[in-house]
Amino acid sequence: MGDQTNPFESLREQIDDAAAHLDADEGVLTRLKNPERVLETNLTFELDDGSLETVRAYRSQFNGDRGPYKGGIRYHPGVTRDEVKALSGWMAYKCAVVDIPYGGGKGGIAIDPSDYSESELERLTRSFAAELRPLIGEDRDIPAPDVNTGQREMNWIKDTYETLENTTAPGVITGKALDSGGSEGRVEATGRSVALSAREAFDWLDRDIAGATVAVQGYGNAGSVAAALIDDLGGDVVAVSDSSGGVHNPDGFDPRAVKAHKNETGSVVGYDGAASVTNDELLTLDVDLLVPAALENAVDETLARDVSADVIVEAANGPLTPDADDVLAERDVTVVPDILANAGGVTVSYFEWVQNRQRFGWTEERVNEELERVIVDAFDRLVESHEANDVKNLRTAAYVVAISRIVNAYDQAGNWP
């Protein structure tokens, strides 16, 4: 795997690929390859034994030409400055490709959350929220959950912000619990957009997703929800994996039963009736559809030569390196890029923000209907871009759409000192 590939350089290369098909000023394009600002801070918090610990944290605000910065906060030992810069850039282009009025942001703390108690994580999260307080706000920067964070952490951030600002501002953060101003359908949103993107891709290729064999690498929220919804569409899930390893049964299995097994045991490994496989083996299985749903750089140039899937739908952010993209394009493997496929999370976060601002809640049915409309429309625009610009793959087509929208917003606003 391409663990050493710098995700920020991958982002810049993807932008350069799209820029070759755009008539945009070089200075504007340079601006669109760099974040507007990055907070790098050391957080000191108290452990349960009374001792103090200091950890590094970041928040990158990449581009705000189309609206407030938007993006998640992750807790992972691999968090770096370049990673959050890349992720914030992907968020800016993701929001643009699905045409929701946000810019891009991302944050993270370089820890393994399993090393800490709930009370320690709360103190750490509130410390980070206090540092973020001058930067975030309903019309400035709106964080959300990401890897190893969820409703609990978002509720803590919301409460910290509201307490320090002496206000009520549920729209300052999304991905909250329902009773704290969250939205119906938010938890399933990323996996749902992956399944919708897979359905649209198979339709575009004149193939039937019913009966298609499917492998999912990464069985957290996005991967497990996508697997279940693709199963509902008639797909045949034959392999899934998590950080501990994977399981494979060529005859298929019930993805919801595998998720229940993981909830009970902590891993998909050991699921009855399935053979063990490694994550790399799963990525090269002979399947119709591959869904990489773990972390970035899962497939590098070398591994891409062994990928046997016909279609890849990216549930994770940046799971393919640029060199892997080139190899897969040469082999005519269809890749639905992350900035469309996993955009369900930020789209329903936008719906949550709208509901918070209106103080009016939507039904889950309405949320899902609106999400489907957004993803289907965005896929149609992506295909139009692909066909009109004669680009090498759908990813470049998506960046052509997204960059065009951001450049237009920047030009329309004008530039002043």
Secondary structure, 3 states (H helix, E strand, C coil): CCCCCCHHHHHHHHHHHHHCCCCCCHHHHHHCCCCCEEEEEEEEEECCCCCEEEEEEEEEEEECCCCCEEEEEEECCCCCHHHHHHHHHHHHHHHHHCCCCCCEEEEEECCCHHHCCHHHHHHHHHHHHHHHCCCCECCCEEEEECCCCCHHHHHHHHHHHHHHHCCCCHHHCCCCCHHHCCCCCCCCHHHHHHHHHHHHHHHHCCCCCCCCEEEEECCCHHHHHHHHHHHHCCCEEEEEEECCEEEECCCCCCHHHHHHHHHHHCCCCCCCCCEEECHHHHHCCCCCEEEECCCCCCECHHHHCCCCCCEEECCCCCCECHHHHHHHHHCCCEEECHHHHCCHHHHHHHHHHHHHHHCCCCCHHHHHHHHHHHHHHHHHHHHHHHHHHCCCCHHHHHHHHHHHHHHHHHHHHCCCC
